[in-house]
Amino acid sequence: MPHSRWANKKVIAKWIDKLQLPRERILDLGAGMGTYHILLTDKYTTALKDSHWIAVEVWEPYIEEFKLHEMYDEVYVEDI
């Protein structure tokens, strides 16, 4: 399943913003189609422009299909 429902994704983005966590390095576990990268960089483009994004995805075909190497600075094919 390369994507999940968008329900609650915006709620999570607001929660992340409220926490005011450092955003120098962002780890996306189970990146799929890069939903959180898309959501967060769309909303926080300025704040995240210098962030280092790392994706971990178990299903290797998604990396090419969704062009994860273009979104993320590092991409790993691993089971988590």
LOLUMNU-407928 format. One record per residue: residue in one letter; z, y, x of N, C-alpha, C, O, CB in turn; residue number from 1. Coordinates in steps of 0.2 Angstrom, whole numbers, plus 5000, padded with zeros to 4 digits. Each point is the difference from the previous one (the first is absolute). Glycine has a CB too. Example, Ala and Ser with C-alpha at 12.3 -4.5 7.8 and 13.67 -1.06 7.14 Angstrom:
BEGIN
<r rest="A" n_up="5039" n_north="4972" n_east="5066" ca_up="5000" ca_north="5006" ca_east="4996" c_up="5000" c_north="5006" c_east="5004" o_up="5003" o_north="4999" o_east="5005" cb_up="5003" cb_north="4995" cb_east="4986" nr="1"/>
<r rest="S" n_up="4990" n_north="5011" n_east="5007" ca_up="5001" ca_north="5006" ca_east="5004" c_up="5003" c_north="5005" c_east="4996" o_up="5001" o_north="5006" o_east="5003" cb_up="4989" cb_north="4991" cb_east="5003" nr="2"/>
//
This chain:
BEGIN
<r rest="M" n_up="5000" n_north="4994" n_east="5004" ca_up="5000" ca_north="5006" ca_east="4996" c_up="5000" c_north="5006" c_east="5004" o_up="5005" o_north="5002" o_east="5003" cb_up="5001" cb_north="4992" cb_east="4988" nr="1"/>
<r rest="P" n_up="4988" n_north="5010" n_east="5010" ca_up="5000" ca_north="5005" ca_east="5005" c_up="5003" c_north="5007" c_east="4997" o_up="5001" o_north="5005" o_east="5004" cb_up="4989" cb_north="4990" cb_east="5000" nr="2"/>
<r rest="H" n_up="5012" n_north="5005" n_east="4990" ca_up="5003" ca_north="5006" ca_east="4997" c_up="5005" c_north="4998" c_east="4995" o_up="5000" o_north="4994" o_east="4997" cb_up="4989" cb_north="5012" cb_east="5005" nr="3"/>
<r rest="S" n_up="5015" n_north="4998" n_east="4996" ca_up="5005" ca_north="4999" ca_east="4995" c_up="5000" c_north="5006" c_east="4995" o_up="4996" o_north="5005" o_east="5001" cb_up="5011" cb_north="4989" cb_east="5007" nr="4"/>
<r rest="R" n_up="4996" n_north="5006" n_east="4987" ca_up="5000" ca_north="5005" ca_east="4995" c_up="5003" c_north="5006" c_east="5003" o_up="5004" o_north="5000" o_east="5004" cb_up="4997" cb_north="4992" cb_east="4987" nr="5"/>
<r rest="W" n_up="4996" n_north="5014" n_east="5006" ca_up="5002" ca_north="5006" ca_east="5003" c_up="5007" c_north="5003" c_east="4996" o_up="5003" o_north="5005" o_east="5002" cb_up="4985" cb_north="4998" cb_east="5000" nr="6"/>
<r rest="A" n_up="5014" n_north="4993" n_east="4994" ca_up="5007" ca_north="5001" ca_east="4996" c_up="5005" c_north="5001" c_east="5006" o_up="5001" o_north="4995" o_east="5004" cb_up="4995" cb_north="4999" cb_east="4985" nr="7"/>
<r rest="N" n_up="5008" n_north="5011" n_east="5011" ca_up="5006" ca_north="5001" ca_east="5004" c_up="4998" c_north="5002" c_east="5007" o_up="5004" o_north="5002" o_east="5004" cb_up="5002" cb_north="4990" cb_east="4990" nr="8"/>
<r rest="K" n_up="4987" n_north="5008" n_east="5008" ca_up="4998" ca_north="5002" ca_east="5007" c_up="5002" c_north="5008" c_east="5001" o_up="5002" o_north="5002" o_east="5005" cb_up="4989" cb_north="4989" cb_east="4995" nr="9"/>
<r rest="K" n_up="5008" n_north="5013" n_east="4995" ca_up="5001" ca_north="5007" ca_east="5000" c_up="5007" c_north="5001" c_east="5000" o_up="5003" o_north="5005" o_east="5003" cb_up="4987" cb_north="4998" cb_east="4991" nr="10"/>
<r rest="V" n_up="5014" n_north="4993" n_east="5003" ca_up="5008" ca_north="5000" ca_east="5000" c_up="5002" c_north="4999" c_east="5007" o_up="5005" o_north="5004" o_east="5002" cb_up="4996" cb_north="4993" cb_east="4986" nr="11"/>
<r rest="I" n_up="4996" n_north="4998" n_east="5015" ca_up="5002" ca_north="4998" ca_east="5007" c_up="4999" c_north="5006" c_east="5005" o_up="5004" o_north="5002" o_east="5004" cb_up="4994" cb_north="4986" cb_east="4993" nr="12"/>
<r rest="A" n_up="4996" n_north="5015" n_east="5002" ca_up="4998" ca_north="5005" ca_east="5004" c_up="5005" c_north="5006" c_east="4999" o_up="5001" o_north="5003" o_east="5005" cb_up="4987" cb_north="4994" cb_east="4994" nr="13"/>
<r rest="K" n_up="5014" n_north="5005" n_east="4995" ca_up="5005" ca_north="5005" ca_east="4999" c_up="5006" c_north="4999" c_east="5003" o_up="5004" o_north="5004" o_east="5003" cb_up="4990" cb_north="4999" cb_east="4986" nr="14"/>
<r rest="W" n_up="5008" n_north="4990" n_east="5011" ca_up="5006" ca_north="4998" ca_east="5003" c_up="5000" c_north="5001" c_east="5007" o_up="5005" o_north="5002" o_east="5003" cb_up="4997" cb_north="4990" cb_east="4988" nr="15"/>
<r rest="I" n_up="4993" n_north="5006" n_east="5012" ca_up="4999" ca_north="5001" ca_east="5008" c_up="5000" c_north="5007" c_east="5002" o_up="5004" o_north="5002" o_east="5005" cb_up="4989" cb_north="4988" cb_east="4995" nr="16"/>
<r rest="D" n_up="5004" n_north="5014" n_east="4996" ca_up="5001" ca_north="5008" ca_east="5001" c_up="5007" c_north="5002" c_east="4999" o_up="5002" o_north="5004" o_east="5005" cb_up="4986" cb_north="4997" cb_east="4991" nr="17"/>
<r rest="K" n_up="5015" n_north="4997" n_east="4999" ca_up="5007" ca_north="5002" ca_east="5000" c_up="5005" c_north="4998" c_east="5005" o_up="5004" o_north="5004" o_east="5002" cb_up="4994" cb_north="4995" cb_east="4986" nr="18"/>
<r rest="L" n_up="5000" n_north="4995" n_east="5015" ca_up="5004" ca_north="4998" ca_east="5006" c_up="4999" c_north="5004" c_east="5006" o_up="5005" o_north="5000" o_east="5005" cb_up="4995" cb_north="4989" cb_east="4990" nr="19"/>
<r rest="Q" n_up="4995" n_north="5014" n_east="5006" ca_up="4998" ca_north="5005" ca_east="5005" c_up="5001" c_north="4996" c_east="5007" o_up="5003" o_north="5002" o_east="5005" cb_up="5000" cb_north="5008" cb_east="4988" nr="20"/>
<r rest="L" n_up="4994" n_north="4984" n_east="5007" ca_up="5000" ca_north="4995" ca_east="5006" c_up="4996" c_north="5003" c_east="5005" o_up="4994" o_north="5003" o_east="4998" cb_up="5009" cb_north="4987" cb_east="4995" nr="21"/>
<r rest="P" n_up="4998" n_north="5009" n_east="5013" ca_up="4995" ca_north="5001" ca_east="5005" c_up="4994" c_north="4996" c_east="4999" o_up="5000" o_north="4994" o_east="4998" cb_up="5009" cb_north="5009" cb_east="5011" nr="22"/>
<r rest="R" n_up="4985" n_north="5000" n_east="4992" ca_up="4994" ca_north="4997" ca_east="4999" c_up="4995" c_north="4999" c_east="5006" o_up="4994" o_north="5000" o_east="4999" cb_up="5007" cb_north="5005" cb_east="4989" nr="23"/>
<r rest="E" n_up="5002" n_north="4995" n_east="5018" ca_up="4997" ca_north="4999" ca_east="5006" c_up="4996" c_north="4993" c_east="5000" o_up="4994" o_north="5000" o_east="5002" cb_up="5014" cb_north="5008" cb_east="5004" nr="24"/>
<r rest="R" n_up="4995" n_north="4987" n_east="4992" ca_up="4998" ca_north="4993" ca_east="5000" c_up="5001" c_north="4997" c_east="4993" o_up="5005" o_north="5000" o_east="4997" cb_up="4997" cb_north="4999" cb_east="5016" nr="25"/>
<r rest="I" n_up="4992" n_north="4999" n_east="4984" ca_up="5001" ca_north="4997" ca_east="4993" c_up="4997" c_north="4993" c_east="5001" o_up="4994" o_north="4999" o_east="5002" cb_up="5005" cb_north="5012" cb_east="4992" nr="26"/>
<r rest="L" n_up="5005" n_north="4984" n_east="5003" ca_up="4998" ca_north="4993" ca_east="5000" c_up="4999" c_north="4998" c_east="4993" o_up="5004" o_north="5000" o_east="4996" cb_up="5003" cb_north="4998" cb_east="5014" nr="27"/>
<r rest="D" n_up="4987" n_north="4999" n_east="4989" ca_up="4998" ca_north="4998" ca_east="4993" c_up="4999" c_north="4992" c_east="5001" o_up="4995" o_north="4998" o_east="5002" cb_up="4999" cb_north="5013" cb_east="4995" nr="28"/>
<r rest="L" n_up="5011" n_north="4986" n_east="5000" ca_up="5000" ca_north="4993" ca_east="5000" c_up="4996" c_north="4997" c_east="4994" o_up="5002" o_north="5002" o_east="4994" cb_up="5009" cb_north="4998" cb_east="5012" nr="29"/>
<r rest="G" n_up="4984" n_north="4996" n_east="4995" ca_up="4996" ca_north="4998" ca_east="4994" c_up="4996" c_north="5005" c_east="4998" o_up="4999" o_north="5002" o_east="4994" cb_up="5009" cb_north="4990" cb_east="5002" nr="30"/>
<r rest="A" n_up="4988" n_north="5011" n_east="5009" ca_up="4996" ca_north="5006" ca_east="4998" c_up="4995" c_north="4999" c_east="4995" o_up="4998" o_north="5005" o_east="4997" cb_up="5003" cb_north="4998" cb_east="5015" nr="31"/>
<r rest="G" n_up="4996" n_north="4991" n_east="4987" ca_up="4995" ca_north="4999" ca_east="4995" c_up="4994" c_north="5005" c_east="5001" o_up="4997" o_north="4999" o_east="5005" cb_up="5012" cb_north="4997" cb_east="4987" nr="32"/>
<r rest="M" n_up="4990" n_north="5008" n_east="5003" ca_up="4994" ca_north="5004" ca_east="5000" c_up="5003" c_north="5007" c_east="5003" o_up="4996" o_north="5005" o_east="5000" cb_up="4998" cb_north="4989" cb_east="4990" nr="33"/>
<r rest="G" n_up="5012" n_north="5007" n_east="5012" ca_up="5002" ca_north="5006" ca_east="5003" c_up="5003" c_north="5005" c_east="4995" o_up="5000" o_north="5006" o_east="5000" cb_up="4992" cb_north="4992" cb_east="5009" nr="34"/>
<r rest="T" n_up="5010" n_north="4999" n_east="4985" ca_up="5003" ca_north="5004" ca_east="4994" c_up="5005" c_north="5006" c_east="5002" o_up="4999" o_north="5005" o_east="4999" cb_up="4999" cb_north="4985" cb_east="4994" nr="35"/>
<r rest="Y" n_up="5007" n_north="5008" n_east="5011" ca_up="5005" ca_north="5005" ca_east="5002" c_up="4997" c_north="5005" c_east="5005" o_up="5002" o_north="5006" o_east="5000" cb_up="5007" cb_north="4985" cb_east="4998" nr="36"/>
<r rest="H" n_up="4987" n_north="5007" n_east="5006" ca_up="4997" ca_north="5004" ca_east="5005" c_up="4996" c_north="5006" c_east="4996" o_up="5000" o_north="5006" o_east="5001" cb_up="4999" cb_north="4985" cb_east="5008" nr="37"/>
<r rest="I" n_up="4997" n_north="5006" n_east="4986" ca_up="4996" ca_north="5005" ca_east="4996" c_up="5004" c_north="5004" c_east="4996" o_up="4999" o_north="5006" o_east="5000" cb_up="4992" cb_north="4986" cb_east="4999" nr="38"/>
<r rest="L" n_up="5014" n_north="5006" n_east="4998" ca_up="5005" ca_north="5004" ca_east="4996" c_up="5003" c_north="5005" c_east="5004" o_up="5001" o_north="5006" o_east="4998" cb_up="5000" cb_north="4984" cb_east="4994" nr="39"/>
<r rest="L" n_up="5002" n_north="5008" n_east="5013" ca_up="5005" ca_north="5004" ca_east="5004" c_up="4996" c_north="5005" c_east="5004" o_up="5002" o_north="5006" o_east="5000" cb_up="5006" cb_north="4985" cb_east="5001" nr="40"/>
<r rest="T" n_up="4986" n_north="5008" n_east="5002" ca_up="4996" ca_north="5005" ca_east="5003" c_up="4997" c_north="5004" c_east="4996" o_up="4998" o_north="5006" o_east="5002" cb_up="5000" cb_north="4986" cb_east="5007" nr="41"/>
<r rest="D" n_up="5000" n_north="5006" n_east="4985" ca_up="4997" ca_north="5005" ca_east="4995" c_up="5006" c_north="5005" c_east="4998" o_up="4998" o_north="5006" o_east="4999" cb_up="4994" cb_north="4985" cb_east="4996" nr="42"/>
<r rest="K" n_up="5014" n_north="5007" n_east="5004" ca_up="5005" ca_north="5005" ca_east="4998" c_up="5003" c_north="5004" c_east="5006" o_up="5002" o_north="5006" o_east="4999" cb_up="5001" cb_north="4986" cb_east="4991" nr="43"/>
<r rest="Y" n_up="4998" n_north="5005" n_east="5015" ca_up="5003" ca_north="5003" ca_east="5006" c_up="4996" c_north="5001" c_east="5006" o_up="5002" o_north="4999" o_east="5006" cb_up="5008" cb_north="4995" cb_east="4990" nr="44"/>
<r rest="T" n_up="4983" n_north="5007" n_east="5003" ca_up="4996" ca_north="5001" ca_east="5005" c_up="5002" c_north="5004" c_east="5006" o_up="5000" o_north="4997" o_east="5006" cb_up="4991" cb_north="5002" cb_east="4986" nr="45"/>
<r rest="T" n_up="5012" n_north="5007" n_east="5007" ca_up="5002" ca_north="5004" ca_east="5005" c_up="5006" c_north="4997" c_east="5004" o_up="5000" o_north="4999" o_east="5006" cb_up="4996" cb_north="5011" cb_east="4988" nr="46"/>
<r rest="A" n_up="5009" n_north="4987" n_east="5002" ca_up="5006" ca_north="4997" ca_east="5003" c_up="4998" c_north="4994" c_east="5004" o_up="5004" o_north="4998" o_east="5005" cb_up="5003" cb_north="5006" cb_east="4986" nr="47"/>
<r rest="L" n_up="4988" n_north="4992" n_east="5007" ca_up="4999" ca_north="4994" ca_east="5003" c_up="4994" c_north="5000" c_east="5005" o_up="4998" o_north="4995" o_east="5003" cb_up="5006" cb_north="5000" cb_east="4987" nr="48"/>
<r rest="K" n_up="4993" n_north="5011" n_east="5011" ca_up="4994" ca_north="5000" ca_east="5005" c_up="5001" c_north="4997" c_east="5007" o_up="4996" o_north="4998" o_east="5003" cb_up="5001" cb_north="5012" cb_east="4990" nr="49"/>
<r rest="D" n_up="5009" n_north="4991" n_east="5009" ca_up="5002" ca_north="4997" ca_east="5007" c_up="5004" c_north="4994" c_east="5000" o_up="5002" o_north="4997" o_east="5005" cb_up="4998" cb_north="5015" cb_east="4999" nr="50"/>
<r rest="S" n_up="5000" n_north="4985" n_east="4990" ca_up="5004" ca_north="4993" ca_east="4999" c_up="4996" c_north="4995" c_east="5004" o_up="4994" o_north="5000" o_east="5000" cb_up="5011" cb_north="5004" cb_east="4989" nr="51"/>
<r rest="H" n_up="4998" n_north="4991" n_east="5013" ca_up="4997" ca_north="4994" ca_east="5003" c_up="5001" c_north="4994" c_east="4995" o_up="5006" o_north="4998" o_east="4998" cb_up="4996" cb_north="5006" cb_east="5014" nr="52"/>
<r rest="W" n_up="4992" n_north="4994" n_east="4985" ca_up="5001" ca_north="4995" ca_east="4994" c_up="4998" c_north="4993" c_east="5003" o_up="4996" o_north="4999" o_east="5004" cb_up="5000" cb_north="5010" cb_east="4988" nr="53"/>
<r rest="I" n_up="5009" n_north="4986" n_east="5006" ca_up="4999" ca_north="4993" ca_east="5002" c_up="4999" c_north="4996" c_east="4994" o_up="5005" o_north="5001" o_east="4995" cb_up="5002" cb_north="5001" cb_east="5016" nr="54"/>
<r rest="A" n_up="4988" n_north="4994" n_east="4989" ca_up="4999" ca_north="4995" ca_east="4994" c_up="5001" c_north="4993" c_east="5002" o_up="4998" o_north="4998" o_east="5006" cb_up="4994" cb_north="5010" cb_east="4989" nr="55"/>
<r rest="V" n_up="5012" n_north="4988" n_east="5001" ca_up="5000" ca_north="4993" ca_east="5001" c_up="4997" c_north="4997" c_east="4994" o_up="5003" o_north="5001" o_east="4994" cb_up="5008" cb_north="5000" cb_east="5013" nr="56"/>
<r rest="E" n_up="4984" n_north="4995" n_east="4993" ca_up="4997" ca_north="4996" ca_east="4995" c_up="4999" c_north="4993" c_east="5002" o_up="4998" o_north="4999" o_east="5005" cb_up="4996" cb_north="5012" cb_east="4991" nr="57"/>
<r rest="V" n_up="5008" n_north="4985" n_east="4999" ca_up="4999" ca_north="4993" ca_east="5001" c_up="4993" c_north="4997" c_east="4999" o_up="4998" o_north="4995" o_east="5003" cb_up="5014" cb_north="5004" cb_east="4994" nr="58"/>
<r rest="W" n_up="4984" n_north="5004" n_east="4999" ca_up="4993" ca_north="4998" ca_east="4998" c_up="4995" c_north="5004" c_east="5004" o_up="4998" o_north="5005" o_east="4998" cb_up="5006" cb_north="4992" cb_east="4991" nr="59"/>
<r rest="E" n_up="4994" n_north="5000" n_east="5017" ca_up="4995" ca_north="5003" ca_east="5004" c_up="4994" c_north="5003" c_east="4997" o_up="4998" o_north="5006" o_east="5002" cb_up="5006" cb_north="4986" cb_east="5007" nr="60"/>
<r rest="P" n_up="4993" n_north="5005" n_east="4986" ca_up="4994" ca_north="5003" ca_east="4997" c_up="5001" c_north="5007" c_east="4997" o_up="4995" o_north="5004" o_east="5000" cb_up="5001" cb_north="4985" cb_east="4998" nr="61"/>
<r rest="Y" n_up="5010" n_north="5013" n_east="5000" ca_up="5002" ca_north="5006" ca_east="4997" c_up="4999" c_north="5006" c_east="5005" o_up="4998" o_north="5005" o_east="4999" cb_up="5010" cb_north="4989" cb_east="4993" nr="62"/>
<r rest="I" n_up="4993" n_north="5004" n_east="5015" ca_up="5000" ca_north="5005" ca_east="5005" c_up="4993" c_north="5003" c_east="5000" o_up="4999" o_north="5006" o_east="5001" cb_up="5009" cb_north="4988" cb_east="5006" nr="63"/>
<r rest="E" n_up="4987" n_north="5002" n_east="4993" ca_up="4993" ca_north="5003" ca_east="5000" c_up="4998" c_north="5002" c_east="4993" o_up="4997" o_north="5005" o_east="5000" cb_up="5000" cb_north="4987" cb_east="5009" nr="64"/>
<r rest="E" n_up="5004" n_north="5004" n_east="4986" ca_up="4998" ca_north="5002" ca_east="4993" c_up="5003" c_north="5007" c_east="4998" o_up="4996" o_north="5004" o_east="4997" cb_up="5004" cb_north="4984" cb_east="5000" nr="65"/>
<r rest="F" n_up="5006" n_north="5014" n_east="5005" ca_up="5003" ca_north="5006" ca_east="4998" c_up="5000" c_north="5005" c_east="5006" o_up="5003" o_north="5005" o_east="4999" cb_up="5004" cb_north="4989" cb_east="4992" nr="66"/>
<r rest="K" n_up="4990" n_north="5004" n_east="5014" ca_up="4999" ca_north="5005" ca_east="5006" c_up="5007" c_north="5002" c_east="5003" o_up="5001" o_north="5006" o_east="5001" cb_up="4988" cb_north="4998" cb_east="4995" nr="67"/>
<r rest="L" n_up="5016" n_north="4992" n_east="5004" ca_up="5007" ca_north="5002" ca_east="5002" c_up="5000" c_north="5003" c_east="5007" o_up="5004" o_north="5004" o_east="5001" cb_up="5000" cb_north="4986" cb_east="4992" nr="68"/>
<r rest="H" n_up="4991" n_north="5008" n_east="5012" ca_up="5000" ca_north="5003" ca_east="5006" c_up="4999" c_north="5007" c_east="5000" o_up="5001" o_north="5004" o_east="5005" cb_up="4995" cb_north="4985" cb_east="5000" nr="69"/>
<r rest="E" n_up="5000" n_north="5013" n_east="4990" ca_up="4999" ca_north="5007" ca_east="4999" c_up="5006" c_north="5004" c_east="4998" o_up="5000" o_north="5006" o_east="5001" cb_up="4988" cb_north="4991" cb_east="4997" nr="70"/>
<r rest="M" n_up="5016" n_north="5000" n_east="4998" ca_up="5006" ca_north="5003" ca_east="4997" c_up="5006" c_north="5000" c_east="5005" o_up="5004" o_north="5005" o_east="5000" cb_up="4992" cb_north="4992" cb_east="4988" nr="71"/>
<r rest="Y" n_up="5005" n_north="4998" n_east="5015" ca_up="5006" ca_north="4998" ca_east="5004" c_up="4999" c_north="5001" c_east="5007" o_up="4994" o_north="4998" o_east="5002" cb_up="5010" cb_north="4995" cb_east="4989" nr="72"/>
<r rest="D" n_up="5001" n_north="5009" n_east="5013" ca_up="4999" ca_north="5000" ca_east="5007" c_up="5001" c_north="4993" c_east="5003" o_up="4996" o_north="4999" o_east="5005" cb_up="5009" cb_north="5013" cb_east="4995" nr="73"/>
<r rest="E" n_up="4998" n_north="4984" n_east="4997" ca_up="5001" ca_north="4993" ca_east="5002" c_up="5000" c_north="4996" c_east="4994" o_up="5003" o_north="5001" o_east="4995" cb_up="5004" cb_north="5002" cb_east="5016" nr="74"/>
<r rest="V" n_up="4989" n_north="4991" n_east="4990" ca_up="5000" ca_north="4995" ca_east="4995" c_up="5001" c_north="4993" c_east="5003" o_up="4997" o_north="4998" o_east="5005" cb_up="4995" cb_north="5009" cb_east="4988" nr="75"/>
<r rest="Y" n_up="5013" n_north="4990" n_east="5003" ca_up="5002" ca_north="4993" ca_east="5003" c_up="4999" c_north="4995" c_east="4994" o_up="5001" o_north="5001" o_east="4994" cb_up="5007" cb_north="5004" cb_east="5014" nr="76"/>
<r rest="V" n_up="4989" n_north="4989" n_east="4994" ca_up="4999" ca_north="4995" ca_east="4995" c_up="5006" c_north="4995" c_east="5002" o_up="5001" o_north="4996" o_east="5004" cb_up="4987" cb_north="5005" cb_east="4995" nr="77"/>
<r rest="E" n_up="5017" n_north="4999" n_east="4996" ca_up="5006" ca_north="4996" ca_east="5001" c_up="5003" c_north="4998" c_east="4993" o_up="4999" o_north="5004" o_east="4995" cb_up="5004" cb_north="5002" cb_east="5016" nr="78"/>
<r rest="D" n_up="5001" n_north="4989" n_east="4989" ca_up="5004" ca_north="4998" ca_east="4994" c_up="5007" c_north="5003" c_east="5001" o_up="5003" o_north="4999" o_east="5005" cb_up="4990" cb_north="4990" cb_east="4994" nr="79"/>
<r rest="I" n_up="5009" n_north="5014" n_east="4996" ca_up="5007" ca_north="5003" ca_east="5000" c_up="5004" c_north="4997" c_east="4995" o_up="5006" o_north="5002" o_east="5000" cb_up="4989" cb_north="5009" cb_east="5004" nr="80"/>
//
